[in-house]
Amino acid sequence: MILTVAHRTAYRYDAPIRMAVQSLRLTPSEFAGQRLIDWQVAVEGGQKGAGFRDGAGDWIESWSLRGPADRVTVTVVGTVETADLAGLLTGHREAVNPAVYLRETQATRADGQLAELARAAAVETGEPLARAHALSRLVAEAIAYRPGATEAHTTAAEAMALGEGVCQDHAHALIAAARVLGLPARYASGYLFATEDGAAHEAAHAWAEVW
């Protein structure tokens, strides 16, 4: 599938800033299921600096903007070709040891509920990929999708207790539960082409990747 992306992010400040320096992780990764055809990142009025690929395989661009300015606008335009790999990430080159993604964060710290959910998945199957699928299903059952129920800093444990949340909460909960079982997991963000009913999806989306 050929997908065209046009995304603009605007930062507004209460008082003019003298300078802004940003490291932008806005370039899609390339792997067996995704190829970049063209991709451009621009900061209005900004100066592009050096770029590099980090250990996770992400391309990072540095940009600076001299003020005074009360607004910074970042625009991304590009085209990618995707292929359906049934949810499996293959052919992605990175140098980070997967064990790094066993470390918990404040957002993904597992409490008793999340540990219990992880144990339920472990009872179902001992095969790692099947466990990951079981965890994904159990998280979706435990946290009903409800926009506005949570906020940016809601943790996985809080979303589990509430029983409601959005894609970010699903991702955090899946990461936390996977790590309980010793499965490295991490947060991934990007674009969702359409919702389940086929309607165009206009916002960024969140996923969890389990190794």
C-alpha positions in Angstrom: 0.0 0.0 0.0 1.3 3.5 -0.8 0.5 6.0 1.9 1.0 9.8 1.9 1.5 11.6 5.2 1.2 15.3 5.8 1.6 16.2 9.5 2.0 19.6 11.2 2.9 20.2 14.8 2.7 23.7 16.3 4.2 24.7 19.6 2.9 28.0 21.1 4.6 29.9 23.9 3.1 32.4 26.4 6.2 34.6 26.0 8.5 34.8 23.0 11.5 32.5 23.2 15.0 33.5 22.3 16.0 30.2 20.7 14.7 26.7 20.2 16.8 23.6 19.7 15.1 20.3 18.8 16.0 16.7 18.1 13.3 15.4 15.8 12.4 11.7 15.6 9.9 12.1 12.8 11.3 9.8 10.0 9.7 6.4 9.6 11.9 3.3 10.2 12.6 1.1 7.2 12.1 -2.7 7.5 10.7 -5.6 5.5 7.2 -4.1 5.8 7.9 -0.5 5.2 10.0 1.5 2.6 10.5 5.2 2.3 9.7 6.7 -1.1 10.3 10.3 -0.1 10.3 12.1 3.2 10.9 15.7 4.2 11.0 17.3 7.7 11.0 21.1 8.0 10.9 23.7 10.8 9.4 27.0 9.7 12.1 29.7 9.9 14.5 27.0 11.3 18.1 25.9 10.5 18.7 22.2 9.8 21.7 20.7 11.7 23.3 17.3 11.7 21.4 14.1 11.4 22.3 10.6 12.7 20.9 7.1 13.3 20.7 6.1 16.9 21.1 2.6 18.4 17.4 1.9 18.0 17.6 2.4 14.3 15.8 5.8 14.3 16.9 8.7 12.1 17.2 11.9 14.2 17.5 15.4 12.8 18.6 18.4 14.8 17.0 21.8 14.1 17.5 25.2 15.7 15.4 28.4 15.5 16.5 31.8 16.5 13.9 34.0 18.2 12.2 36.0 19.3 9.4 33.6 18.4 6.1 32.7 20.1 5.5 29.7 17.8 7.4 26.9 16.3 5.9 24.9 13.4 7.2 21.5 12.3 5.9 20.1 9.1 6.4 16.5 7.8 5.4 15.4 4.3 6.2 12.1 2.7 5.3 8.9 1.1 5.9 5.3 2.2 5.2 1.9 0.8 3.9 -0.7 3.3 3.4 -4.5 3.2 1.3 -6.6 5.6 3.5 -8.7 7.8 0.7 -9.8 10.1 2.1 -7.7 12.9 5.7 -9.1 12.8 8.6 -6.6 12.6 11.4 -8.1 10.5 14.4 -6.7 8.7 14.8 -3.7 11.0 18.4 -2.9 11.8 19.3 -1.7 15.2 22.2 -2.1 17.7 20.4 -1.9 21.1 20.3 -5.1 23.1 16.7 -6.2 23.6 17.4 -6.6 27.4 17.4 -2.8 27.6 13.6 -3.0 27.1 13.2 -5.0 30.3 13.7 -1.9 32.4 10.5 -0.4 33.8 9.6 3.2 33.6 7.1 5.2 35.7 4.5 4.8 33.0 5.0 1.0 32.7 5.6 -0.1 36.3 3.6 -3.2 36.9 1.3 -3.5 40.0 -0.6 -6.5 41.3 -3.3 -6.3 38.6 -0.8 -6.2 35.7 1.2 -9.0 37.2 -2.0 -11.1 37.5 -2.8 -10.4 33.9 0.7 -11.4 32.8 0.4 -14.7 34.8 -3.0 -15.4 33.1 -1.3 -15.2 29.7 1.5 -17.4 30.9 -1.0 -20.1 31.9 -2.5 -20.1 28.4 0.7 -20.8 26.6 4.5 -21.1 27.1 5.5 -20.1 23.5 6.7 -16.4 23.5 4.8 -15.3 20.4 1.6 -16.9 21.6 2.1 -15.3 25.0 2.5 -11.9 23.3 -0.8 -12.4 21.5 -2.5 -13.5 24.7 -1.2 -10.5 26.5 -2.5 -8.2 23.8 -5.9 -9.7 23.9 -6.1 -9.6 27.7 -5.1 -5.9 27.8 -7.7 -5.0 25.3 -10.3 -6.9 27.4 -9.2 -5.2 30.6 -9.0 -1.6 29.3 -12.0 -0.5 27.3 -11.1 2.1 24.6 -12.6 5.4 25.6 -11.1 8.7 24.4 -10.8 11.3 27.1 -10.8 8.8 30.0 -7.1 9.3 30.6 -4.4 11.9 30.1 -0.9 12.0 28.8 0.7 11.1 32.1 -1.7 8.3 33.1 0.3 5.1 34.0 -0.4 1.6 33.0 -1.5 0.7 36.5 -3.9 3.7 36.7 -5.5 2.7 33.4 -5.9 -0.9 34.5 -7.6 0.3 37.7 -9.8 2.6 35.8 -10.6 -0.1 33.2 -10.7 2.6 30.4 -8.2 4.4 28.3 -6.8 5.0 24.8 -4.1 3.5 22.6 -1.3 4.8 24.7 -2.7 3.2 27.8 -3.1 -0.2 25.9 0.6 0.1 24.9 1.8 1.0 28.4 -0.2 -1.9 29.9 1.0 -4.4 27.3 4.7 -3.3 27.9 4.3 -3.6 31.6 2.7 -7.1 31.5 5.2 -8.4 28.9 8.2 -7.4 31.1 6.6 -9.3 34.0 7.1 -12.4 31.9 10.6 -11.5 31.0 9.7 -10.4 27.4 11.4 -7.1 26.4 8.9 -4.6 25.2 8.8 -1.0 24.0 6.6 1.9 23.0 6.2 2.7 19.3 4.4 5.7 17.7 3.3 6.5 14.2 0.3 6.7 11.9 -2.8 4.6 11.7 -4.4 4.6 8.2 -8.0 4.0 9.3 -10.1 3.0 12.3 -11.7 -0.4 12.5 -14.8 0.8 10.7 -12.8 2.1 7.8 -13.0 5.8 8.7 -9.9 7.9 8.1 -7.7 8.3 11.2 -6.4 11.8 11.6 -4.3 11.5 14.8 -1.0 9.9 15.7 -1.2 6.3 17.1 0.6 4.2 19.7 1.6 0.6 19.7 3.7 -1.8 21.8 6.4 -4.0 20.3 7.3 -7.2 22.1 10.6 -9.0 21.4 
